[in-house]
Amino acid sequence: MQQRVHRGLFSALFLFMVTIFPLQAQGQQPAAPIPPTGRGPAIDQTKGYLVEQIRDGLYWVTDGAYQVMFLTTGQGVILVDAPAFLAEKLMPAIREVTSEPLTHLVYSHSHVDHIGAAGMLPSGLTIVAHEATAEQLRRANDPRRPLPTATFTDNFLLQVGRQRLELSYFGPAHEPGNIYIYAPSQRVLMLVDVVFPGWVPFKELALAEDVPAFVQAHDEILRFDFDTFIGGHVTRLGTRRDVEIQKEYIMDVRDNAMNALQTVDFMAIGQRVGFENPWLLFDTYLGEVARVCADRTIPRWVDRLAGADVFTRSHCAVFADSLRID
C-alpha cells in the first residue's frame, strides 16, 4: 500500500496493529518487497479514496485497504457493504458520480469491518443478506450493523431499475452467510475475504471458519462468467487469472503441509522436549510442521504474491490442522 494509502487510514491501522501485536524486534528480517502484481491504482490523499466506474453504472470504491461496489439504477443506488474504515467516505464517493438516493444495501457477510458503517447510512434502506448473516447479527445486537430487511437461503435476485444483482450462497467460504454477488451485465463478481488479488490471503487463510469450504470456493468462483473480481480488500481489482493464481498458491501450501506432516518426526521431537507436557510437545511439533511447510512454499511465491513471506507460515499451520481433523 505504501504511499497509496491515505495517511489517516494508515495511522488508524498502525495504532490498531501495535495495540494487538508487539512491534518487531530491532534488526528482525524486513518484509520482502511488494511485487508489481500487489500494487494498485494511486489514491488521491486529499480525499482518501478512489471511486471508478468499472462499466455500465457499476462503480468500485477503495481506500487502499477496503473495497465496496455500488450500482446506479435510475431508481436509486445499490451499495454492497459498508466498511467501518470507509464510514466517512462512502456517501461522498457515491455523490461524486450520481445524485440518485441510496435505496438498497447488500451485506456480503456479518463481519463488522465490512459492514460496520451501515448504521451511519441514510435510514429506510432495503438491506439484503443471507439468513445466516441475519442470525449472527441478531446475536450480536450491534447498532452499527442494522438487521437485514430481506433474507434468503440459496439465491436472491435483486432487480432495481435497469440493474440486476444475482446473490448466491454455496456454503461458508469465509464464514456462514458469506455470499457471491454477481452483476451479469457488467460481468463483475464480488466475494469478500476469500481471494486477495496480487496478495496471499490475510493470516490463517483470512480467518476462514471452514478450511475445505474456503478451498472449494475457488472452484465456485471460476464457475461464474466474469471479467472483474472484487475481493473486498487490498489495492486493486482482480481477474480470473488472479483467482487461478491464488488457487495454485493454496494448493501448494496444502501439499507442502501434507508433506511436512508426513516427514516431521513426532517421536524425535518428543525425545528432545519430553513427553510430560503434551501441550508443549504438540506446540513444538506443529510449529515445526508449519516451518517446514513455509520453507518449501515461500521461495516459490515471494516474487509472485505480495505478503507470501508474512502470512504463509500461518496458512501452513491452518492447513496442517485441517488435514489432521477435517
TAFEN-V560568 format. One record per backbone hydrogen bond with DSSP energy under -1.0 kcal/mol. NH is the residue of the N-H (numbers start at 1). CO is the residue of the C=O. E is the energy in kcal/mol with one decimal. If there is no record, write none. Layout:
nh/co/e
NH/CO/E
NH/CO/E
This chain:
nh/co/e
4/1/-2.4
5/2/-1.2
10/6/-2.5
11/7/-2.6
12/8/-2.0
13/9/-2.8
14/10/-2.7
15/11/-2.5
16/12/-2.1
17/13/-2.8
18/14/-2.6
19/15/-1.2
20/16/-1.7
21/17/-3.6
28/25/-2.2
38/35/-2.2
39/36/-1.7
47/44/-1.2
48/44/-3.0
50/62/-2.5
52/60/-2.1
54/58/-3.2
55/58/-1.1
58/55/-1.4
59/70/-3.1
60/52/-2.5
61/68/-2.1
62/50/-2.0
63/66/-1.2
67/232/-1.5
68/61/-2.0
69/80/-1.0
70/59/-2.1
71/78/-2.4
72/57/-2.3
73/76/-1.3
77/101/-2.8
78/71/-2.2
79/104/-2.6
80/69/-2.9
81/106/-2.4
82/114/-2.1
86/83/-1.1
87/84/-1.5
89/86/-1.8
90/86/-1.7
93/89/-2.2
94/90/-2.4
95/91/-3.0
96/92/-1.2
97/94/-1.5
98/94/-1.7
103/77/-2.0
104/77/-2.1
105/126/-2.7
106/79/-2.7
107/128/-2.6
114/111/-1.6
115/111/-1.3
116/112/-2.0
117/82/-2.9
118/115/-1.8
119/144/-2.1
120/117/-1.6
121/118/-1.5
126/103/-2.4
128/105/-2.6
129/150/-1.9
131/152/-2.3
134/130/-2.1
135/131/-2.1
136/132/-2.0
137/133/-2.3
138/134/-2.1
139/135/-1.8
140/136/-2.1
141/137/-2.2
145/142/-2.1
149/127/-2.2
150/127/-2.1
156/167/-2.1
158/165/-2.9
160/163/-1.9
162/73/-2.2
163/160/-2.4
165/158/-2.5
166/182/-3.0
167/156/-3.0
168/180/-2.2
169/154/-1.9
173/171/-2.2
178/175/-2.0
179/108/-2.2
180/168/-2.7
181/190/-2.7
182/166/-2.3
183/188/-3.0
187/183/-1.2
188/183/-1.7
189/228/-2.5
190/181/-2.8
191/230/-1.8
193/231/-1.9
199/196/-2.9
200/306/-2.4
206/202/-2.6
207/203/-1.4
209/174/-2.0
214/210/-2.1
215/211/-2.4
216/212/-2.5
217/213/-1.7
218/215/-1.3
220/216/-1.8
221/217/-2.7
222/218/-1.8
224/221/-1.8
226/224/-1.2
227/187/-2.9
228/187/-2.0
229/238/-2.2
230/189/-2.6
234/65/-1.4
238/229/-3.1
243/239/-1.4
244/240/-2.3
245/241/-2.5
246/242/-2.3
247/243/-2.4
248/244/-2.2
249/245/-2.2
250/246/-2.8
251/247/-2.2
252/248/-1.8
253/249/-2.5
254/250/-2.6
255/251/-2.5
256/252/-2.4
257/253/-2.5
258/254/-2.3
259/255/-2.4
260/256/-2.1
261/257/-2.3
262/258/-1.6
263/259/-1.3
264/260/-2.7
269/265/-1.8
270/266/-2.2
271/267/-2.3
272/268/-1.3
273/269/-2.8
274/270/-2.4
281/277/-2.3
282/278/-2.9
283/279/-2.5
284/280/-2.4
285/281/-2.6
286/282/-3.0
287/283/-2.0
288/284/-1.9
289/285/-2.2
290/286/-2.5
291/287/-2.1
292/288/-2.6
293/289/-2.4
294/290/-2.6
295/291/-2.8
296/292/-1.4
297/293/-1.5
298/294/-2.8
300/297/-1.1
301/298/-1.3
302/298/-2.3
304/301/-1.7
305/301/-2.7
306/198/-2.7
308/305/-1.3
311/307/-2.2
312/308/-1.2
315/311/-2.0
316/312/-2.7
317/313/-2.1
318/314/-2.0
319/315/-2.6
320/316/-2.5
321/317/-2.0
322/318/-2.6
323/319/-3.1
324/320/-1.2
325/321/-1.6
326/322/-2.9
